[in-house]
Amino acid sequence: MSQGVIQGSMREAPLPDIIQLVSQGGKSGCFHVQQDASRARIYLRDGRIIHAVTPAGEGFEALMDVALWLDGSYRFEETVPDVPTTITKSNASILMELGRRMDEWRVISQKVPSVDLYPASTLLPGDAPQGINPREAKLLALATGYFNVAEIAEVLKKPVLSVAKDLYGLVMSGHVALKGLRSGKPPKIDVPVPPPAASPFPEAGPELVPVSAFLGAAPAPAPSELGEDTAIVPLRRPAPQAQGFPEGDEPLPVTVGGGIAGGTPPVAPKPASADDPQRMVKLMNFTHRIAQAAKHALPEPHHEMVNRLQAKATQQIISGEGPEAVKGLALAISRGAVDAGCDADLVRTLNTQLKALFSPK
């Protein structure tokens, strides 16, 4: 087993944050990423992303396919990579683009929860779709229930995320329903369907280790907005999140919301250092739980504010501020809700949910 192993779930801590954390330590090694049967490897040399291998191929664009793996797990092993350099972009631009695509997929997956589903047109023969663009019209012609989303992307020679984005609009407009089983007839297309690419991974590879003991279970996502037509393939949900700060860390204060709850603040705990990646992952996991609780309490227009404050807290954790950044996130969200004009009852509910995360079991 290689030294310097870090592992966890992408539900608990987003992969771009973990890669950034490891890269800032100047480490060399390989991220093994897995979601269901799909596997990827992302290589770093002296903290710089240099190569990636995924089922789609190699290099930067192949790496971007990992943006669709929101439920995946990762394991970083510190080694000396003997691989070619196929990625020359800066880490900042790579991780920014990967994070942007992950955010897009979080929205799209509410209506297109899997690229293994089969889009089928709901239009009757002779019906003309209204309000769709040429791109969507081409996609609609392929939506016979025969190809799944990933196969349609292969036929159109487009990234899966781009096809899923167009499909999202068709599902929202009621022109397409997603089915769990292949049906219908093959659509007439000018381009033959490419054969499945040979996997760059061996059939019997090392099995990824389950989520490490130092990470808690991820909070359950908000209830899906999928309709009956699109909820054909059941989605796996993470186990319910246990409350409280990860075991072994200093307790955080029970007061949030700018003094709404009484109590004396405790002595500030010792910050996590940049060379303690496992502890920093715990802190990032806790910011994720705070953000999820806030989004559950606040209306959707305020979710962007929560995302922005969570991203700021993540940067502070990476900079070494440790638990102080986590406490500051809860306070900032509460104050942000007040500044945004939320009524007193809503702010009171928000603070109750945030305080519950900090309360001892």
KEDRENTOR-185434 format. One record per residue (C-alpha): residue in one letter; residue number from 0; chain; x, y, z. Coordinates in nm, 2 decimals, padded with zeros to 4 digits. Layout:
BEGIN
+---------+-----+--------+--------+--------+--------+
! residuo ! num ! cadena !     c1 !     c2 !     c3 !
+---------+-----+--------+--------+--------+--------+
!       a ! NUM !      A !      X !      Y !      Z !
...
+---------+-----+--------+--------+--------+--------+
END
This chain:
BEGIN
+---------+-----+--------+--------+--------+--------+
! residuo ! num ! cadena !     c1 !     c2 !     c3 !
+---------+-----+--------+--------+--------+--------+
!       m !   0 !      A !  00.00 !  00.00 !  00.00 !
!       s !   1 !      A !  00.14 !  00.34 ! -00.09 !
!       q !   2 !      A !  00.20 !  00.60 !  00.17 !
!       g !   3 !      A ! -00.02 !  00.91 !  00.21 !
!       v !   4 !      A ! -00.36 !  00.76 !  00.14 !
!       i !   5 !      A ! -00.67 !  00.99 !  00.15 !
!       q !   6 !      A ! -01.01 !  00.86 !  00.07 !
!       g !   7 !      A ! -01.37 !  00.96 !  00.10 !
!       s !   8 !      A ! -01.70 !  01.03 ! -00.08 !
!       m !   9 !      A ! -01.76 !  01.31 ! -00.33 !
!       r !  10 !      A ! -02.10 !  01.37 ! -00.17 !
!       e !  11 !      A ! -01.92 !  01.46 !  00.15 !
!       a !  12 !      A ! -01.64 !  01.67 !  00.00 !
!       p !  13 !      A ! -01.64 !  01.78 ! -00.37 !
!       l !  14 !      A ! -01.36 !  01.64 ! -00.57 !
!       p !  15 !      A ! -01.22 !  01.98 ! -00.69 !
!       d !  16 !      A ! -01.18 !  02.09 ! -00.33 !
!       i !  17 !      A ! -00.99 !  01.77 ! -00.24 !
!       i !  18 !      A ! -00.76 !  01.79 ! -00.54 !
!       q !  19 !      A ! -00.69 !  02.16 ! -00.46 !
!       l !  20 !      A ! -00.61 !  02.06 ! -00.10 !
!       v !  21 !      A ! -00.36 !  01.79 ! -00.21 !
!       s !  22 !      A ! -00.21 !  02.00 ! -00.49 !
!       q !  23 !      A ! -00.13 !  02.29 ! -00.25 !
!       g !  24 !      A !  00.08 !  02.04 ! -00.05 !
!       g !  25 !      A !  00.29 !  01.98 ! -00.37 !
!       k !  26 !      A !  00.22 !  01.61 ! -00.36 !
!       s !  27 !      A !  00.27 !  01.36 ! -00.64 !
!       g !  28 !      A !  00.04 !  01.07 ! -00.68 !
!       c !  29 !      A ! -00.29 !  00.94 ! -00.82 !
!       f !  30 !      A ! -00.66 !  00.99 ! -00.75 !
!       h !  31 !      A ! -00.86 !  00.68 ! -00.81 !
!       v !  32 !      A ! -01.22 !  00.79 ! -00.86 !
!       q !  33 !      A ! -01.51 !  00.55 ! -00.89 !
!       q !  34 !      A ! -01.89 !  00.57 ! -00.94 !
!       d !  35 !      A ! -02.06 !  00.24 ! -00.98 !
!       a !  36 !      A ! -01.87 !  00.05 ! -01.26 !
!       s !  37 !      A ! -01.70 !  00.36 ! -01.39 !
!       r !  38 !      A ! -01.35 !  00.44 ! -01.29 !
!       a !  39 !      A ! -01.10 !  00.72 ! -01.35 !
!       r !  40 !      A ! -00.74 !  00.80 ! -01.26 !
!       i !  41 !      A ! -00.62 !  01.16 ! -01.21 !
!       y !  42 !      A ! -00.24 !  01.20 ! -01.18 !
!       l !  43 !      A ! -00.05 !  01.48 ! -01.00 !
!       r !  44 !      A !  00.31 !  01.56 ! -01.02 !
!       d !  45 !      A !  00.45 !  01.80 ! -00.76 !
!       g !  46 !      A !  00.10 !  01.92 ! -00.70 !
!       r !  47 !      A !  00.02 !  01.98 ! -01.07 !
!       i !  48 !      A ! -00.25 !  01.79 ! -01.26 !
!       i !  49 !      A ! -00.07 !  01.63 ! -01.55 !
!       h !  50 !      A ! -00.28 !  01.33 ! -01.68 !
!       a !  51 !      A ! -00.62 !  01.17 ! -01.65 !
!       v !  52 !      A ! -00.76 !  00.84 ! -01.77 !
!       t !  53 !      A ! -01.14 !  00.78 ! -01.78 !
!       p !  54 !      A ! -01.37 !  00.55 ! -01.97 !
!       a !  55 !      A ! -01.40 !  00.83 ! -02.23 !
!       g !  56 !      A ! -01.03 !  00.83 ! -02.30 !
!       e !  57 !      A ! -00.74 !  01.04 ! -02.17 !
!       g !  58 !      A ! -00.65 !  01.41 ! -02.11 !
!       f !  59 !      A ! -00.85 !  01.72 ! -02.02 !
!       e !  60 !      A ! -01.18 !  01.65 ! -02.19 !
!       a !  61 !      A ! -01.19 !  01.30 ! -02.05 !
!       l !  62 !      A ! -01.13 !  01.43 ! -01.70 !
!       m !  63 !      A ! -01.43 !  01.66 ! -01.74 !
!       d !  64 !      A ! -01.65 !  01.35 ! -01.76 !
!       v !  65 !      A ! -01.59 !  01.31 ! -01.39 !
!       a !  66 !      A ! -01.82 !  01.61 ! -01.34 !
!       l !  67 !      A ! -02.11 !  01.37 ! -01.37 !
!       w !  68 !      A ! -02.00 !  01.15 ! -01.09 !
!       l !  69 !      A ! -02.15 !  01.34 ! -00.79 !
!       d !  70 !      A ! -02.20 !  01.01 ! -00.60 !
!       g !  71 !      A ! -01.85 !  00.88 ! -00.66 !
!       s !  72 !      A ! -01.58 !  00.79 ! -00.42 !
!       y !  73 !      A ! -01.21 !  00.88 ! -00.44 !
!       r !  74 !      A ! -00.88 !  00.75 ! -00.30 !
!       f !  75 !      A ! -00.55 !  00.94 ! -00.33 !
!       e !  76 !      A ! -00.23 !  00.74 ! -00.31 !
!       e !  77 !      A !  00.10 !  00.93 ! -00.28 !
!       t !  78 !      A !  00.33 !  00.78 ! -00.54 !
!       v !  79 !      A !  00.57 !  00.89 ! -00.82 !
!       p !  80 !      A !  00.35 !  00.88 ! -01.14 !
!       d !  81 !      A !  00.51 !  00.73 ! -01.45 !
!       v !  82 !      A !  00.26 !  00.87 ! -01.70 !
!       p !  83 !      A !  00.27 !  01.11 ! -01.99 !
!       t !  84 !      A !  00.17 !  01.48 ! -01.95 !
!       t !  85 !      A ! -00.15 !  01.51 ! -02.14 !
!       i !  86 !      A ! -00.29 !  01.81 ! -01.94 !
!       t !  87 !      A ! -00.10 !  02.14 ! -01.96 !
!       k !  88 !      A ! -00.36 !  02.38 ! -01.82 !
!       s !  89 !      A ! -00.32 !  02.53 ! -01.48 !
!       n !  90 !      A ! -00.48 !  02.36 ! -01.18 !
!       a !  91 !      A ! -00.69 !  02.67 ! -01.12 !
!       s !  92 !      A ! -00.85 !  02.66 ! -01.46 !
!       i !  93 !      A ! -00.90 !  02.29 ! -01.45 !
!       l !  94 !      A ! -01.06 !  02.28 ! -01.11 !
!       m !  95 !      A ! -01.28 !  02.59 ! -01.19 !
!       e !  96 !      A ! -01.41 !  02.42 ! -01.50 !
!       l !  97 !      A ! -01.46 !  02.09 ! -01.33 !
!       g !  98 !      A ! -01.65 !  02.26 ! -01.04 !
!       r !  99 !      A ! -01.86 !  02.46 ! -01.29 !
!       r ! 100 !      A ! -01.97 !  02.15 ! -01.48 !
!       m ! 101 !      A ! -02.05 !  01.97 ! -01.15 !
!       d ! 102 !      A ! -02.27 !  02.26 ! -01.05 !
!       e ! 103 !      A ! -02.45 !  02.24 ! -01.39 !
!       w ! 104 !      A ! -02.50 !  01.87 ! -01.35 !
!       r ! 105 !      A ! -02.65 !  01.91 ! -01.00 !
!       v ! 106 !      A ! -02.93 !  02.12 ! -01.16 !
!       i ! 107 !      A ! -02.97 !  01.90 ! -01.47 !
!       s ! 108 !      A ! -02.98 !  01.58 ! -01.28 !
!       q ! 109 !      A ! -03.30 !  01.69 ! -01.11 !
!       k ! 110 !      A ! -03.47 !  01.61 ! -01.44 !
!       v ! 111 !      A ! -03.21 !  01.39 ! -01.61 !
!       p ! 112 !      A ! -03.09 !  01.18 ! -01.31 !
!       s ! 113 !      A ! -02.87 !  00.94 ! -01.51 !
!       v ! 114 !      A ! -02.71 !  00.93 ! -01.85 !
!       d ! 115 !      A ! -02.81 !  00.56 ! -01.86 !
!       l ! 116 !      A ! -03.18 !  00.65 ! -01.90 !
!       y ! 117 !      A ! -03.36 !  00.63 ! -02.24 !
!       p ! 118 !      A ! -03.53 !  00.95 ! -02.37 !
!       a ! 119 !      A ! -03.86 !  00.89 ! -02.54 !
!       s ! 120 !      A ! -04.07 !  01.15 ! -02.72 !
!       t ! 121 !      A ! -04.41 !  01.21 ! -02.58 !
!       l ! 122 !      A ! -04.54 !  01.37 ! -02.90 !
!       l ! 123 !      A ! -04.81 !  01.19 ! -03.10 !
!       p ! 124 !      A ! -04.75 !  01.12 ! -03.47 !
!       g ! 125 !      A ! -04.80 !  01.44 ! -03.66 !
!       d ! 126 !      A ! -04.76 !  01.67 ! -03.36 !
!       a ! 127 !      A ! -04.52 !  01.96 ! -03.41 !
!       p ! 128 !      A ! -04.31 !  02.06 ! -03.10 !
!       q ! 129 !      A ! -04.34 !  02.42 ! -03.00 !
!       g ! 130 !      A ! -04.07 !  02.65 ! -02.87 !
!       i ! 131 !      A ! -03.76 !  02.43 ! -02.93 !
!       n ! 132 !      A ! -03.44 !  02.53 ! -03.10 !
!       p ! 133 !      A ! -03.27 !  02.34 ! -03.38 !
!       r ! 134 !      A ! -03.04 !  02.16 ! -03.14 !
!       e ! 135 !      A ! -03.33 !  02.03 ! -02.93 !
!       a ! 136 !      A ! -03.52 !  01.94 ! -03.25 !
!       k ! 137 !      A ! -03.22 !  01.72 ! -03.36 !
!       l ! 138 !      A ! -03.21 !  01.56 ! -03.02 !
!       l ! 139 !      A ! -03.59 !  01.50 ! -03.02 !
!       a ! 140 !      A ! -03.56 !  01.31 ! -03.35 !
!       l ! 141 !      A ! -03.33 !  01.06 ! -03.17 !
!       a ! 142 !      A ! -03.55 !  01.03 ! -02.86 !
!       t ! 143 !      A ! -03.73 !  00.71 ! -02.96 !
!       g ! 144 !      A ! -03.65 !  00.52 ! -02.64 !
!       y ! 145 !      A ! -03.38 !  00.32 ! -02.82 !
!       f ! 146 !      A ! -03.07 !  00.51 ! -02.73 !
!       n ! 147 !      A ! -02.98 !  00.62 ! -02.38 !
!       v ! 148 !      A ! -02.84 !  00.97 ! -02.31 !
!       a ! 149 !      A ! -02.48 !  00.86 ! -02.33 !
!       e ! 150 !      A ! -02.54 !  00.68 ! -02.66 !
!       i ! 151 !      A ! -02.72 !  00.99 ! -02.81 !
!       a ! 152 !      A ! -02.41 !  01.19 ! -02.71 !
!       e ! 153 !      A ! -02.19 !  00.95 ! -02.91 !
!       v ! 154 !      A ! -02.42 !  00.97 ! -03.21 !
!       l ! 155 !      A ! -02.42 !  01.35 ! -03.20 !
!       k ! 156 !      A ! -02.04 !  01.37 ! -03.13 !
!       k ! 157 !      A ! -02.11 !  01.60 ! -02.84 !
!       p ! 158 !      A ! -02.02 !  01.60 ! -02.47 !
!       v ! 159 !      A ! -02.27 !  01.41 ! -02.26 !
!       l ! 160 !      A ! -02.32 !  01.72 ! -02.04 !
!       s ! 161 !      A ! -02.42 !  01.93 ! -02.34 !
!       v ! 162 !      A ! -02.67 !  01.67 ! -02.46 !
!       a ! 163 !      A ! -02.81 !  01.64 ! -02.10 !
!       k ! 164 !      A ! -02.86 !  02.02 ! -02.08 !
!       d ! 165 !      A ! -03.07 !  02.02 ! -02.40 !
!       l ! 166 !      A ! -03.26 !  01.72 ! -02.28 !
!       y ! 167 !      A ! -03.33 !  01.90 ! -01.96 !
!       g ! 168 !      A ! -03.53 !  02.16 ! -02.15 !
!       l ! 169 !      A ! -03.72 !  01.89 ! -02.35 !
!       v ! 170 !      A ! -03.82 !  01.71 ! -02.03 !
!       m ! 171 !      A ! -03.92 !  02.04 ! -01.86 !
!       s ! 172 !      A ! -04.14 !  02.12 ! -02.16 !
!       g ! 173 !      A ! -04.31 !  01.78 ! -02.15 !
!       h ! 174 !      A ! -04.18 !  01.68 ! -02.50 !
!       v ! 175 !      A ! -03.96 !  01.39 ! -02.36 !
!       a ! 176 !      A ! -04.00 !  01.13 ! -02.08 !
!       l ! 177 !      A ! -03.71 !  00.92 ! -01.95 !
!       k ! 178 !      A ! -03.74 !  00.55 ! -01.93 !
!       g ! 179 !      A ! -03.54 !  00.29 ! -01.75 !
!       l ! 180 !      A ! -03.55 !  00.02 ! -02.02 !
!       r ! 181 !      A ! -03.46 !  00.03 ! -02.39 !
!       s ! 182 !      A ! -03.77 !  00.04 ! -02.61 !
!       g ! 183 !      A ! -03.89 !  00.17 ! -02.94 !
!       k ! 184 !      A ! -03.71 !  00.15 ! -03.28 !
!       p ! 185 !      A ! -03.37 !  00.28 ! -03.38 !
!       p ! 186 !      A ! -03.41 !  00.63 ! -03.52 !
!       k ! 187 !      A ! -03.29 !  00.70 ! -03.87 !
!       i ! 188 !      A ! -02.95 !  00.86 ! -03.85 !
!       d ! 189 !      A ! -02.68 !  00.96 ! -04.09 !
!       v ! 190 !      A ! -02.39 !  00.87 ! -03.86 !
!       p ! 191 !      A ! -02.35 !  00.51 ! -03.75 !
!       v ! 192 !      A ! -02.35 !  00.44 ! -03.38 !
!       p ! 193 !      A ! -01.98 !  00.40 ! -03.28 !
!       p ! 194 !      A ! -01.90 !  00.07 ! -03.10 !
!       p ! 195 !      A ! -01.83 !  00.09 ! -02.73 !
!       a ! 196 !      A ! -01.48 !  00.20 ! -02.66 !
!       a ! 197 !      A ! -01.24 ! -00.05 ! -02.50 !
!       s ! 198 !      A ! -01.20 !  00.03 ! -02.14 !
!       p ! 199 !      A ! -00.85 !  00.17 ! -02.04 !
!       f ! 200 !      A ! -00.89 ! -00.01 ! -01.71 !
!       p ! 201 !      A ! -00.81 ! -00.38 ! -01.65 !
!       e ! 202 !      A ! -01.11 ! -00.60 ! -01.58 !
!       a ! 203 !      A ! -00.99 ! -00.69 ! -01.23 !
!       g ! 204 !      A ! -00.85 ! -00.37 ! -01.07 !
!       p ! 205 !      A ! -00.81 ! -00.28 ! -00.71 !
!       e ! 206 !      A ! -01.14 ! -00.22 ! -00.53 !
!       l ! 207 !      A ! -01.18 !  00.12 ! -00.39 !
!       v ! 208 !      A ! -01.19 !  00.14 ! -00.01 !
!       p ! 209 !      A ! -01.52 !  00.25 !  00.15 !
!       v ! 210 !      A ! -01.55 !  00.60 !  00.29 !
!       s ! 211 !      A ! -01.28 !  00.64 !  00.55 !
!       a ! 212 !      A ! -01.35 !  00.65 !  00.91 !
!       f ! 213 !      A ! -01.25 !  01.01 !  00.95 !
!       l ! 214 !      A ! -01.55 !  01.12 !  00.73 !
!       g ! 215 !      A ! -01.91 !  01.12 !  00.85 !
!       a ! 216 !      A ! -02.19 !  01.00 !  00.62 !
!       a ! 217 !      A ! -02.31 !  01.27 !  00.38 !
!       p ! 218 !      A ! -02.64 !  01.44 !  00.44 !
!       a ! 219 !      A ! -02.94 !  01.32 !  00.23 !
!       p ! 220 !      A ! -03.01 !  01.54 ! -00.07 !
!       a ! 221 !      A ! -03.32 !  01.74 ! -00.09 !
!       p ! 222 !      A ! -03.63 !  01.55 ! -00.23 !
!       s ! 223 !      A ! -03.61 !  01.51 ! -00.60 !
!       e ! 224 !      A ! -03.84 !  01.72 ! -00.83 !
!       l ! 225 !      A ! -03.86 !  01.43 ! -01.08 !
!       g ! 226 !      A ! -04.21 !  01.35 ! -01.21 !
!       e ! 227 !      A ! -04.36 !  01.01 ! -01.25 !
!       d ! 228 !      A ! -04.24 !  00.99 ! -01.61 !
!       t ! 229 !      A ! -03.88 !  01.05 ! -01.51 !
!       a ! 230 !      A ! -03.85 !  00.86 ! -01.19 !
!       i ! 231 !      A ! -03.82 !  00.52 ! -01.35 !
!       v ! 232 !      A ! -03.47 !  00.43 ! -01.25 !
!       p ! 233 !      A ! -03.44 !  00.45 ! -00.87 !
!       l ! 234 !      A ! -03.15 !  00.66 ! -00.74 !
!       r ! 235 !      A ! -02.93 !  00.56 ! -00.46 !
!       r ! 236 !      A ! -02.94 !  00.80 ! -00.16 !
!       p ! 237 !      A ! -02.66 !  00.83 !  00.10 !
!       a ! 238 !      A ! -02.73 !  00.72 !  00.45 !
!       p ! 239 !      A ! -02.87 !  00.99 !  00.69 !
!       q ! 240 !      A ! -02.61 !  01.22 !  00.83 !
!       a ! 241 !      A ! -02.53 !  01.19 !  01.19 !
!       q ! 242 !      A ! -02.52 !  01.53 !  01.36 !
!       g ! 243 !      A ! -02.23 !  01.68 !  01.55 !
!       f ! 244 !      A ! -01.88 !  01.76 !  01.47 !
!       p ! 245 !      A ! -01.65 !  01.47 !  01.35 !
!       e ! 246 !      A ! -01.53 !  01.28 !  01.65 !
!       g ! 247 !      A ! -01.19 !  01.39 !  01.78 !
!       d ! 248 !      A ! -01.22 !  01.76 !  01.69 !
!       e ! 249 !      A ! -01.27 !  02.05 !  01.92 !
!       p ! 250 !      A ! -01.64 !  02.14 !  01.98 !
!       l ! 251 !      A ! -01.78 !  02.44 !  01.79 !
!       p ! 252 !      A ! -02.00 !  02.70 !  01.97 !
!       v ! 253 !      A ! -02.37 !  02.64 !  02.01 !
!       t ! 254 !      A ! -02.45 !  03.00 !  01.92 !
!       v ! 255 !      A ! -02.51 !  03.10 !  01.56 !
!       g ! 256 !      A ! -02.70 !  03.39 !  01.39 !
!       g ! 257 !      A ! -02.51 !  03.69 !  01.53 !
!       g ! 258 !      A ! -02.61 !  03.65 !  01.89 !
!       i ! 259 !      A ! -02.97 !  03.52 !  01.85 !
!       a ! 260 !      A ! -02.89 !  03.24 !  02.09 !
!       g ! 261 !      A ! -02.72 !  03.31 !  02.42 !
!       g ! 262 !      A ! -02.41 !  03.16 !  02.55 !
!       t ! 263 !      A ! -02.04 !  03.23 !  02.60 !
!       p ! 264 !      A ! -01.81 !  03.16 !  02.31 !
!       p ! 265 !      A ! -01.55 !  02.90 !  02.38 !
!       v ! 266 !      A ! -01.18 !  02.94 !  02.33 !
!       a ! 267 !      A ! -01.09 !  02.93 !  01.96 !
!       p ! 268 !      A ! -00.97 !  02.58 !  01.87 !
!       k ! 269 !      A ! -00.63 !  02.53 !  01.71 !
!       p ! 270 !      A ! -00.65 !  02.58 !  01.33 !
!       a ! 271 !      A ! -00.59 !  02.28 !  01.10 !
!       s ! 272 !      A ! -00.26 !  02.31 !  00.92 !
!       a ! 273 !      A ! -00.22 !  02.27 !  00.55 !
!       d ! 274 !      A ! -00.02 !  01.95 !  00.61 !
!       d ! 275 !      A ! -00.31 !  01.78 !  00.78 !
!       p ! 276 !      A ! -00.53 !  01.69 !  00.48 !
!       q ! 277 !      A ! -00.75 !  01.44 !  00.66 !
!       r ! 278 !      A ! -00.86 !  01.70 !  00.92 !
!       m ! 279 !      A ! -00.92 !  01.96 !  00.65 !
!       v ! 280 !      A ! -01.14 !  01.71 !  00.47 !
!       k ! 281 !      A ! -01.35 !  01.68 !  00.79 !
!       l ! 282 !      A ! -01.39 !  02.05 !  00.81 !
!       m ! 283 !      A ! -01.50 !  02.07 !  00.44 !
!       n ! 284 !      A ! -01.75 !  01.80 !  00.51 !
!       f ! 285 !      A ! -01.89 !  02.00 !  00.80 !
!       t ! 286 !      A ! -01.93 !  02.31 !  00.58 !
!       h ! 287 !      A ! -02.12 !  02.10 !  00.33 !
!       r ! 288 !      A ! -02.36 !  01.99 !  00.61 !
!       i ! 289 !      A ! -02.41 !  02.35 !  00.71 !
!       a ! 290 !      A ! -02.48 !  02.46 !  00.36 !
!       q ! 291 !      A ! -02.73 !  02.17 !  00.31 !
!       a ! 292 !      A ! -02.92 !  02.26 !  00.63 !
!       a ! 293 !      A ! -02.93 !  02.63 !  00.52 !
!       k ! 294 !      A ! -03.07 !  02.54 !  00.18 !
!       h ! 295 !      A ! -03.33 !  02.32 !  00.34 !
!       a ! 296 !      A ! -03.45 !  02.62 !  00.55 !
!       l ! 297 !      A ! -03.41 !  02.90 !  00.30 !
!       p ! 298 !      A ! -03.60 !  02.96 ! -00.03 !
!       e ! 299 !      A ! -03.42 !  02.88 ! -00.35 !
!       p ! 300 !      A ! -03.34 !  03.24 ! -00.44 !
!       h ! 301 !      A ! -03.10 !  03.25 ! -00.14 !
!       h ! 302 !      A ! -02.92 !  02.92 ! -00.23 !
!       e ! 303 !      A ! -02.67 !  03.11 ! -00.44 !
!       m ! 304 !      A ! -02.57 !  03.32 ! -00.13 !
!       v ! 305 !      A ! -02.52 !  02.99 !  00.06 !
!       n ! 306 !      A ! -02.30 !  02.85 ! -00.22 !
!       r ! 307 !      A ! -02.09 !  03.16 ! -00.23 !
!       l ! 308 !      A ! -02.03 !  03.16 !  00.15 !
!       q ! 309 !      A ! -01.95 !  02.79 !  00.15 !
!       a ! 310 !      A ! -01.69 !  02.84 ! -00.13 !
!       k ! 311 !      A ! -01.54 !  03.12 !  00.08 !
!       a ! 312 !      A ! -01.52 !  02.90 !  00.39 !
!       t ! 313 !      A ! -01.36 !  02.63 !  00.18 !
!       q ! 314 !      A ! -01.09 !  02.86 !  00.07 !
!       q ! 315 !      A ! -01.04 !  02.97 !  00.43 !
!       i ! 316 !      A ! -01.00 !  02.61 !  00.54 !
!       i ! 317 !      A ! -00.74 !  02.55 !  00.27 !
!       s ! 318 !      A ! -00.56 !  02.86 !  00.39 !
!       g ! 319 !      A ! -00.54 !  02.71 !  00.74 !
!       e ! 320 !      A ! -00.82 !  02.89 !  00.93 !
!       g ! 321 !      A ! -00.97 !  02.55 !  01.03 !
!       p ! 322 !      A ! -01.27 !  02.54 !  01.26 !
!       e ! 323 !      A ! -01.29 !  02.92 !  01.27 !
!       a ! 324 !      A ! -01.40 !  02.91 !  00.90 !
!       v ! 325 !      A ! -01.67 !  02.66 !  00.98 !
!       k ! 326 !      A ! -01.81 !  02.87 !  01.27 !
!       g ! 327 !      A ! -01.79 !  03.18 !  01.05 !
!       l ! 328 !      A ! -01.99 !  03.01 !  00.77 !
!       a ! 329 !      A ! -02.29 !  02.95 !  01.00 !
!       l ! 330 !      A ! -02.27 !  03.31 !  01.13 !
!       a ! 331 !      A ! -02.24 !  03.45 !  00.78 !
!       i ! 332 !      A ! -02.54 !  03.25 !  00.65 !
!       s ! 333 !      A ! -02.76 !  03.37 !  00.93 !
!       r ! 334 !      A ! -02.65 !  03.73 !  00.89 !
!       g ! 335 !      A ! -02.69 !  03.70 !  00.51 !
!       a ! 336 !      A ! -03.05 !  03.58 !  00.56 !
!       v ! 337 !      A ! -03.13 !  03.89 !  00.77 !
!       d ! 338 !      A ! -02.96 !  04.12 !  00.52 !
!       a ! 339 !      A ! -03.16 !  03.96 !  00.24 !
!       g ! 340 !      A ! -03.48 !  04.06 !  00.42 !
!       c ! 341 !      A ! -03.60 !  03.72 !  00.53 !
!       d ! 342 !      A ! -03.88 !  03.74 !  00.79 !
!       a ! 343 !      A ! -03.81 !  03.67 !  01.16 !
!       d ! 344 !      A ! -03.98 !  03.33 !  01.16 !
!       l ! 345 !      A ! -03.77 !  03.21 !  00.87 !
!       v ! 346 !      A ! -03.44 !  03.33 !  01.03 !
!       r ! 347 !      A ! -03.55 !  03.17 !  01.36 !
!       t ! 348 !      A ! -03.60 !  02.84 !  01.18 !
!       l ! 349 !      A ! -03.27 !  02.87 !  01.00 !
!       n ! 350 !      A ! -03.08 !  02.93 !  01.32 !
!       t ! 351 !      A ! -03.25 !  02.64 !  01.49 !
!       q ! 352 !      A ! -03.13 !  02.40 !  01.21 !
!       l ! 353 !      A ! -02.78 !  02.55 !  01.22 !
!       k ! 354 !      A ! -02.75 !  02.52 !  01.60 !
!       a ! 355 !      A ! -02.86 !  02.16 !  01.58 !
!       l ! 356 !      A ! -02.55 !  02.08 !  01.38 !
!       f ! 357 !      A ! -02.33 !  02.22 !  01.65 !
!       s ! 358 !      A ! -02.51 !  02.08 !  01.95 !
!       p ! 359 !      A ! -02.36 !  01.78 !  02.12 !
!       k ! 360 !      A ! -02.53 !  01.45 !  02.08 !
+---------+-----+--------+--------+--------+--------+
END
